[in-house]
Amino acid sequence: MEDRIRIRSEEVLSDDWAVLKKTVLDYRRRDGQWETQIRQTYDRGDGAVILPYDPERSTVLLVRQFRYAAYVTGHREPLIEACAGLLDEHDPETCIRKEAEEELGYRMKDVERLFSPFMSPGSVTERLWFFVARYSPTDRISDGGGAPDEGEDIEVLEMPLDEALAGIYDGSIIDAKTIILIQHLKLNPIRV
């Protein structure tokens, strides 16, 4: 692929919460012709997401929180989502265990890594590491709710898996990573 891309210029447009770059590049098409393209990429780092499942009660743990990007585009209610966070200095599994403790108030024992897709590769560099884990009420270590010093104000939700699946179809769950995990878990249940 290296022989098909030549970077002409790269300009940092913003370096605040994340890095927004504008790149001018030459791309050699499959027919051999070169084409100049201008692309913007948004780099906020990679992340991890987890959907804890209690196979005894057939329940999942989710969170509800305000998301400005959804709000500004017309979704006025906080989003129902799977627990997630940015990797920072941690590997994906360490990160998601930490996030589960902070946001959900549960210590995860058996964490299973599923896959790590690009979520919006047209302009966002983020790869998201997906996990599921078994949990039970005895794994609870706190009330959760996130880290207030990071601006988090998170409500922990426990609901039946079938109710979460129905939430996809009635529009109450509209977050892509959460939809992927709920559907994955419904198709590939964790056994006791």
C-alpha positions as CSV (number, residue, x, y, z in Angstrom):
1,M,0.0,0.0,0.0
2,E,2.9,2.3,0.7
3,D,3.6,2.6,-3.1
4,R,0.0,3.9,-3.6
5,I,0.1,6.8,-1.2
6,R,2.3,10.0,-1.3
7,I,1.7,12.6,1.5
8,R,2.1,16.1,0.0
9,S,1.3,18.1,3.2
10,E,-0.1,17.7,6.7
11,E,-1.5,20.6,8.8
12,V,-2.7,20.4,12.4
13,L,-6.0,22.3,12.5
14,S,-6.7,21.7,16.2
15,D,-4.8,20.1,19.1
16,D,-7.1,20.5,22.1
17,W,-9.1,17.6,23.4
18,A,-7.9,15.6,20.3
19,V,-5.9,16.2,17.1
20,L,-7.6,17.3,13.9
21,K,-5.3,17.2,10.9
22,K,-5.8,18.2,7.3
23,T,-3.7,16.1,4.8
24,V,-3.2,16.5,1.1
25,L,-2.1,13.3,-0.5
26,D,-1.7,11.6,-3.8
27,Y,-3.4,8.2,-4.1
28,R,-2.9,5.7,-6.9
29,R,-6.2,4.2,-7.9
30,R,-6.6,0.6,-8.8
31,D,-6.5,1.6,-12.5
32,G,-3.0,3.0,-11.9
33,Q,-4.0,6.7,-12.2
34,W,-2.9,9.1,-9.5
35,E,-5.5,11.3,-7.8
36,T,-5.0,14.1,-5.3
37,Q,-7.2,13.9,-2.2
38,I,-7.7,16.2,0.7
39,R,-8.7,14.5,4.0
40,Q,-9.2,15.5,7.6
41,T,-8.6,13.0,10.3
42,Y,-9.7,13.3,13.9
43,D,-7.4,11.4,16.4
44,R,-8.5,11.1,20.0
45,G,-6.9,7.8,20.6
46,D,-8.2,4.2,20.8
47,G,-10.8,3.0,23.2
48,A,-12.3,-0.1,24.8
49,V,-15.9,-1.0,25.5
50,I,-17.5,-3.8,27.5
51,L,-20.9,-5.4,28.0
52,P,-21.1,-7.3,31.3
53,Y,-23.7,-10.1,31.3
54,D,-25.2,-12.1,34.2
55,P,-26.2,-15.4,32.7
56,E,-28.1,-16.5,35.8
57,R,-30.5,-13.5,35.6
58,S,-30.0,-12.7,31.9
59,T,-29.2,-9.1,32.6
60,V,-26.6,-6.6,31.3
61,L,-25.0,-3.6,32.8
62,L,-25.2,-0.3,30.8
63,V,-24.8,3.4,31.5
64,R,-26.8,6.5,30.7
65,Q,-24.9,9.7,30.2
66,F,-25.1,13.1,28.5
67,R,-23.2,13.2,25.1
68,Y,-22.8,16.7,23.7
69,A,-22.2,15.5,20.1
70,A,-25.6,13.7,20.2
71,Y,-27.3,16.7,21.8
72,V,-26.0,19.2,19.3
73,T,-27.4,17.1,16.5
74,G,-30.9,16.9,18.0
75,H,-30.8,14.0,20.5
76,R,-31.8,15.8,23.7
77,E,-31.8,12.8,26.1
78,P,-28.7,11.2,27.6
79,L,-27.6,8.1,25.7
80,I,-27.8,4.5,26.9
81,E,-24.4,3.0,26.2
82,A,-22.1,0.1,27.1
83,C,-19.3,1.1,29.5
84,A,-16.3,2.5,27.5
85,G,-13.2,4.6,27.8
86,L,-10.1,5.8,26.1
87,L,-7.0,3.6,26.4
88,D,-4.6,6.4,27.6
89,E,-1.5,4.6,28.9
90,H,-3.2,1.2,29.4
91,D,-3.6,-1.9,27.3
92,P,-7.3,-2.5,26.2
93,E,-8.1,-5.1,28.9
94,T,-6.5,-3.1,31.7
95,C,-8.4,0.0,30.5
96,I,-11.8,-1.7,30.4
97,R,-11.4,-3.3,33.8
98,K,-10.6,0.1,35.2
99,E,-13.6,1.7,33.4
100,A,-16.0,-1.0,34.6
101,E,-14.9,-0.3,38.2
102,E,-15.2,3.5,37.8
103,E,-18.4,3.7,35.7
104,L,-20.3,0.6,36.7
105,G,-18.9,-0.1,40.2
106,Y,-18.2,-3.8,39.3
107,R,-14.9,-5.7,39.3
108,M,-14.9,-7.9,36.3
109,K,-13.4,-11.4,36.6
110,D,-13.6,-13.2,33.3
111,V,-13.2,-10.6,30.5
112,E,-13.3,-11.9,26.9
113,R,-11.9,-9.8,24.0
114,L,-14.0,-10.0,20.9
115,F,-12.7,-7.8,18.1
116,S,-11.3,-4.3,17.5
117,P,-12.9,-2.6,14.5
118,F,-12.4,1.0,13.2
119,M,-15.6,2.8,14.1
120,S,-15.7,5.6,11.5
121,P,-12.7,5.1,9.3
122,G,-13.7,7.8,6.8
123,S,-12.3,10.4,9.2
124,V,-11.8,9.1,12.7
125,T,-8.6,7.2,13.5
126,E,-10.0,5.4,16.6
127,R,-10.1,1.6,16.9
128,L,-12.4,0.3,19.6
129,W,-11.6,-2.9,21.5
130,F,-14.8,-4.8,22.3
131,F,-15.2,-7.0,25.4
132,V,-17.9,-9.0,27.1
133,A,-17.7,-10.3,30.7
134,R,-19.7,-12.4,33.1
135,Y,-20.8,-10.6,36.3
136,S,-23.0,-11.2,39.3
137,P,-24.3,-9.0,42.1
138,T,-21.4,-10.2,44.3
139,D,-18.9,-8.5,42.0
140,R,-20.2,-5.0,42.9
141,I,-17.6,-2.9,44.7
142,S,-19.1,0.6,44.6
143,D,-22.0,2.6,43.3
144,G,-20.1,3.4,40.1
145,G,-21.1,6.6,38.3
146,G,-17.7,7.6,36.8
147,A,-15.0,10.0,37.8
148,P,-16.5,13.4,38.7
149,D,-13.0,15.0,38.3
150,E,-13.2,13.9,34.6
151,G,-16.6,15.5,34.2
152,E,-18.5,12.2,34.3
153,D,-22.0,12.0,35.6
154,I,-23.0,8.4,34.8
155,E,-26.2,6.5,35.8
156,V,-25.7,2.7,36.0
157,L,-28.5,0.7,34.4
158,E,-29.1,-3.0,34.9
159,M,-31.7,-4.5,32.5
160,P,-32.7,-7.8,31.0
161,L,-30.8,-8.6,27.8
162,D,-34.1,-8.9,25.9
163,E,-35.1,-5.4,27.1
164,A,-31.8,-4.0,25.8
165,L,-32.3,-5.7,22.5
166,A,-35.8,-4.2,22.3
167,G,-34.3,-0.8,23.0
168,I,-32.4,-1.1,19.7
169,Y,-35.6,-1.5,17.8
170,D,-37.7,1.1,19.7
171,G,-34.9,3.7,19.4
172,S,-34.0,4.1,23.0
173,I,-30.6,2.6,22.4
174,I,-28.9,4.4,19.4
175,D,-25.2,4.1,20.2
176,A,-23.4,1.9,17.6
177,K,-20.9,0.2,20.0
178,T,-23.7,-0.7,22.3
179,I,-25.9,-2.1,19.5
180,I,-23.0,-4.2,18.3
181,L,-22.4,-5.7,21.7
182,I,-26.0,-6.4,22.5
183,Q,-26.6,-8.1,19.2
184,H,-23.3,-10.1,19.6
185,L,-24.3,-11.3,23.1
186,K,-27.8,-12.3,21.9
187,L,-26.2,-14.3,19.0
188,N,-23.4,-15.7,21.2
189,P,-24.6,-16.0,24.8
190,I,-22.1,-16.4,27.6
191,R,-22.8,-19.8,29.3
192,V,-22.9,-20.4,33.0
